Amino acid sequence: MGCGASSQKDAGAPRRRPVSVGDVVVFLPGLRVPRAVDLAQALGGCLARSAVDRLSALRSRVVEMAMRESAAALKPRRRAAARHGSSTANLLQALEDYLPALLGLVKEGSVLRNKVHFTWSNQEDNAEETAMPDAWYEVLSMLHLMAMVCLLQANALLLPRSYGDGYAPRVSEESRRATVDVFLKAAGYLDCAVRHVLPKMPLELRRQLPVDLAEGNLKALSLQALGQGVDMQLGLAIDSPKATLAVKRRLACEMVKYWQQVQESIPELPISDGWGKKHRLFIKWKYVEAKAAAYYFHGLILDEGNTEKSHGMAIAALQASEEFLKESKRVSEAFHATPPTSRSPNPFGTAKYLFDKIPRDASSKVRINQDLYTQEKVIGAPPPLPDFALALTPEEYDLPPLDPLWNKEDTSH
């Protein structure tokens, strides 16, 4: 088996990066794009012409559409104008059409697995692109791209839209509900990549994968999708008169756990060029914001107690929520200012509620409780947050059955 190859093109020139990526609610580190490869030359002697032609056509469609979608990120105005179009849906369909055909190269006993050097551009790795003579690398890259396209779709759904009803542009409840399913779908693709594709690759080759496809990065992006899914659920619960404080606290505490696990999973990212610094800031921002929500709802529940001790813990929790909220605002500003720069749309859901409620509630409840008890009482460290089992899991995704083109082929010999 050959080794993987990474390259840094035009070593003296900086890689072309988007200057701005427009409005960002859902972070993704750009799109890795497949490079054109000559499948006819690599497979011509081993596979029927009709099968090679079909594989080539399906892959060429993916290459063309992925390049177009990636280029749109360089033009944030254009991307914003087309964000409710069907370009991402079409790309996802092209990926889903190609994958069953591609899997024929890695079916058990196939001699074709290592015939093609598949090349993909990177976004977070120092190397501009990585080529590997293993069709499982192509499958892994495909699943990663499918997940990133889902995150693009989620971001588009969460940008304010005008509904022509006389009200200001807003993010509808329907859009927020829809994104939960999109987040679970993205997490499912990444979970499949970690559990069913990475183990198929030799350890030597796995060590040469770009950081974009490192196991820790795949896990972190999957957990990010779940964390943002819970964020949507919490926002919907906040808007629902039926949702209790206990339900809101549980969702907020789960969100903290997801982002804590993201921090633990994410590998060391290069920060000199590209997306690494922005990626880390996004994780920190969302983790701190989740803690602001969790301590806020925890504080409100503690404040319902009738003892001095419970009121003291409530004050500590609410003050912690206020500090975390201030920090999240600082980190959010740093995230958006870090190249490629981005903009923050008007807050909605959980974030809007926190900005509206925490400063007012924290100060008023602290004042009331200090009047009730002693002015001199020193507020201790915030009480620990309750530990809840994580309820949201990736949508189960299995690699699809082989394309019918392989029914006519015997590639084992």
ABEGO torsion letter per residue (X at the ends): XBBBBBBBBGAABBBBBBABAEBBABBBBEBBBBBBBBAAAAAAAABBAAAAAAAAAAAAAAAAAAAAAAAAAABAAAAAAAAABAAAAAAAAAAAAAAAAAAAAABBGBAAAAABBBBBBBAABABABBBBBBAAAAAAAAAAAAAAAAAAAAAAAABBBBAGAGBBBBBBAAAAAAAAAAAAAAAAAAAAAAAAAAAABBAAAAAABBAAABAAAAAAAAAAAAAAAAAAAAAAAAABAABBAAAAAAAAAAAAAAAAAAAAABBBBBAABEAAAAAAAAAAAAAAAAAAAAAAAAAAAAAABABAAAAAAAAAAAAAAAAAAAAAAAAAAAAAABOBBBBBBBBBEAAAAAAAAAAAAAAAAAAAAAAABBAABBBBBBBBBBBBBBABBBBBBBBBBBBAAAAABBAAX
